[in-house]
């Protein structure tokens, strides 16, 4: 474990300390509910306690109205755990973004993941207006400037700037493939400190992506966490293979689930295998486990992969 110099930390969050110390990070994710209650968050947060370094809260994922990411993040802090606040460009202009980020920081949030957001046409309010005042690269840069230079996007001074550990997402599986690492480099240039990738359902393609990342030296400039998604049904795997844009699912992945006597158990085994393979890939600093609508399986995967207990600081 590397020694941590507190003066060089950008935010001092638990996730940052794990990554800076050189230990293999493990984060989880909880999708906030579509109603005004923390009950689901309480349940899954308790299940993940001590087994992940921080927990993502999605921001109106799939463009469906959900309990806000910042409210879920603040509630998690009250439970004694660390959140990763997600913010999408779809729903807010730069005025609202900076305002929400100031409030989140004042309430204890230290990790932010900057995203474009699923297009509103796919959600339950398809007629609503998408904002997209800035894109994800510009949001990252705006947040870095706010943190490091103490000024808002307009140039005005921020007397008490929010010291965030800034994250971004990257999809290694979209086309054209040759531009994926270049796109990631833009986000790192803008100020991203850590990266969470799209879920890996084709390990060979991900390994090729990491080769491109290493060629550009990006793994030395940001901490890259590989996305792991347990897919609990063969039907879901096939749908993701054929019906989800930007998703790449290998034939081997689908067939393993289709041939398994217990697809859910096989999904866990595949996830564990992928985590162990990621640990062997140069430049992968951790994993982000996205068990969409199956959050309760995260503890099982973490334990089977040998990632428990998590380091403490």
N, C-alpha and C positions, 0 to 999 in steps of 0.2 A: 504494500500500500504506500503510495506516495504521500509525502508530507504536504499538508495544506498551509499555504500562507494566507491568513485571513485578509490581509491588506490587498491581495490580488483577486479576491472574489468579486464578481460583478453584482451579485445579489445576496449571496450567503444562504441560499436555499439548501435544503437537504439534498435535492436532486443534483444541484451544482456540486456540492461537496462529494457526493458519491462519484460523479464523473471525473472531477478534478483529481480525486485520490487514486484514480486508475482502476477502480473496482467496476465490475460489469453491472450496469444499471438495469433495473426492472421497474417499469411503470405499468399502471393499470388504467382502465377507463370505465366510466359510468355514464350512461345516457340519462340525463335528467328526465323526469316523468312529464307527461302531457297534462298534469293537473297541479294544483297548488298545495303540495305536501312534500316533505322530505323523507317520507317513510321508506321508499325504495333506496334512496341514498344512504339512509341510516343502516339498512340491512346489508347492502353490498360493501359499504365502507368498513363495517365491523368484520366482514368476511376477509377483507384484504389487509386489515391492520397487521403490521409487522411483516407483511409479505411483499409489499411494493414500496418503492421509494417516494412515489407521488402518484396522484390519480388525476387523469384528465376528465374534464367535464365539457362535453360537446356543446356547441353554440347553435341551438335550433337545427340539429342534424337533419339531413334530408329535407331541409326547408319546411319542417313541421314545427308548429308552435310548441315550445317546451319551457319548463321552468328555467330561468336564466342561468347561464354558466357562472356569472359572478356571484349570484345568490347561493348557488350550490357550493361554490368555492369557499365562500365565507363560512357557510355552515360546516364544511369539512374542517376548517381551521378550528372551529368551536369544538369539534369532536377530537381534536388533537392530532389530525393528519394533515398532509401537505397536498394542496391542489395544483393542477396545471390549468389555468384559465385559458379556454379557447376563445378567440375572437375572430369572427368572419367579416369580410368586407361587404358582404351582401346587404346587411341590415342597418348600417350606420354610416354617417358621414364623418369626416375627420374631427369635427367638433365633438360629436357624441363619443367617438372612440377615445379621444384623449380625456374627456371627462370621466368616462367609465373606468379608464385605466388608473386615473388619479384616485378615484374612490376605492377601487379594488386594492391598490397598494396601501392606502391609508388603513384599510381593514385587514391587512396582513398577507395579501397575495404577493408571491415573489416570482412565480413562473408564468409566462404567457406564451401561448402557441398562436402564431399569426397565420390565418388561412383565408382563402378566397371565399369558400362557402359553396354548397350545392346550389344550383340555379333554382330560383323560386318556382319555376314551372313544374318541378318534380314534387313539390310539397302540397300541403293542404290549403294554401292560399295562392294558387297559380296566377291569379290576376294582380297580385301585389307588385309594387314597383321595387325592383332591385336598385340598391343605392350605388355600390361600386364606385364611390367617390375616389378611393385609392385602391390599388391592387395589393396583393400580399407582400410584394417586394417593397412597395412604398410604405406600407404599414410597418414593416420591420425597420426600415430606415427611420421613419418618424419616431418609433419607440426608442431606437438607439440614440438618436439625437436628443430626445427628451431625457434619457438616462445619463448620457455621457457629457452633453453640452449644456444641460439644464435649460433648454429652450423648446418652446412649442413649435409646431410645424410652421406657424406664421412668423417665427423668429422672436416672439415675445419671451421674456425670461420666466422660468419656473423656479421659484425660490427654494422649494423642497422637491427636487425631481424624484420620480419613482425609480428605484434601482431594481429593474427586472432582469431575470435570466431569460433571454429571448429565444424562442423556439420557432421552427418552421416545419412544414410537411414537404415531402417529396414523393412523387410517384415514379418508381424505377421502371414501370411497366407500360407507360403510355408511349404513343408514337408521335413523332419519330424518335426512336430509341437513342440515336446518336446525340440528341440535344438534351437528354435528361440530366447528365452531369453538368452541362453548361448552365442549365436552368438553376440547378442547385447552387452553382458557384455564384450566380447573381444574388441569391438570397443570403449566402454567407458574406459576400461583399457588402451587402446592405446592413449586415449586423447580426445575423442569426448565430447564436451560441450553440444550439443543439438542434438536431433534426430527428423527426419521427417519420419513418417511411410508410407508404401505403402497405397494406397487409401482403405478406409474401405467400403466394400460392403457386409459385414457380421458382424454386430455389436456384436452378441453373441460370435463369435470367437475372436474378438478384446478384449472383456471384459475378456475372458479366458487368452489371452496373457498378459494383464495388471496384472492379478493375479500372473502369473509367474514372471513378472517384479518386482512386489512388494515383492514377496518371496525372491528375490535376492537383494532387496534394491536398484535397479538400478534407480528408480524414484527419489531417493535422491542424486544421483551422476551425473545425466544429466537431462536436460529439454526435455521432450518427447512431441512432437507435432503430433497430429493425422491427418493422411491424409484424406481429404474429396474431393470426386470427384462427381460432378453432371453429371449423365449419361442421356443424353437427348433423347435417343430412346430405346425402348424395344429390338430392333434388336441388338444394341450395347451391351446391358446388357447380352443378351443370348450368344453373341460371346465371351464376356469376361468370361462368366461362363464356356464355353466349349472349347474355342480355345486359351486361353492365359495361358501359364505355370506360376505357382506360384500365380495365382489369384484365390480368393475364393469369389464367388458371391452367396448369399443366394437365395433360391427359392422365398421367400417372396419379396425380392428386385425386382426380375424379374417380378413377378406377379403384383406388384403394378404399375409398368410402363405399363404393358400390359393391365391392366384393366382401366387405367386412360383415361379420355376423352382428356386431354391435357398432354402428357407425359413430356413435358418440364417443365410445372408448377409443376407436381408431382416430378420431379427431384429436383427442388428447395426446395420443402417441405421436401423431404427425407433428403437433405443436412442440412437443418435447424434443423430437428429433431436429426440428428446424432451429430451435433455440440452441441446441448443442452444436449444430453446424455453424450458426452465426458466431458462436464463441470462438470458432476456429478461423473466421474470416478476418484478415487484417483490416483494421479501420472501423470495425463494428464495436461500438462502446457499450451497447446495451440492447435491450428489447423493450418494445411497447406492446403489451398484450391487449388486443381489442376483441373482447368476447361479446360481440353485439347481441343484446337480448339474452345473454348467457353468462352474465358476470359472475355467477356463483361458481363457475368452473375454474376461475383464475387461481384460487388457492391450490387446487389439485395440480394444475400445470406447473406452478411455481415450485411446489414441493417435489414433484417428479423430476423436474429439470435440475434439481439441486441448487436452486437459487435462494432457498430459505436457510437460516434467517437472514434478513437484510442488515447491512451495516448501520451502525448508529453513530451519531456525532454529538 
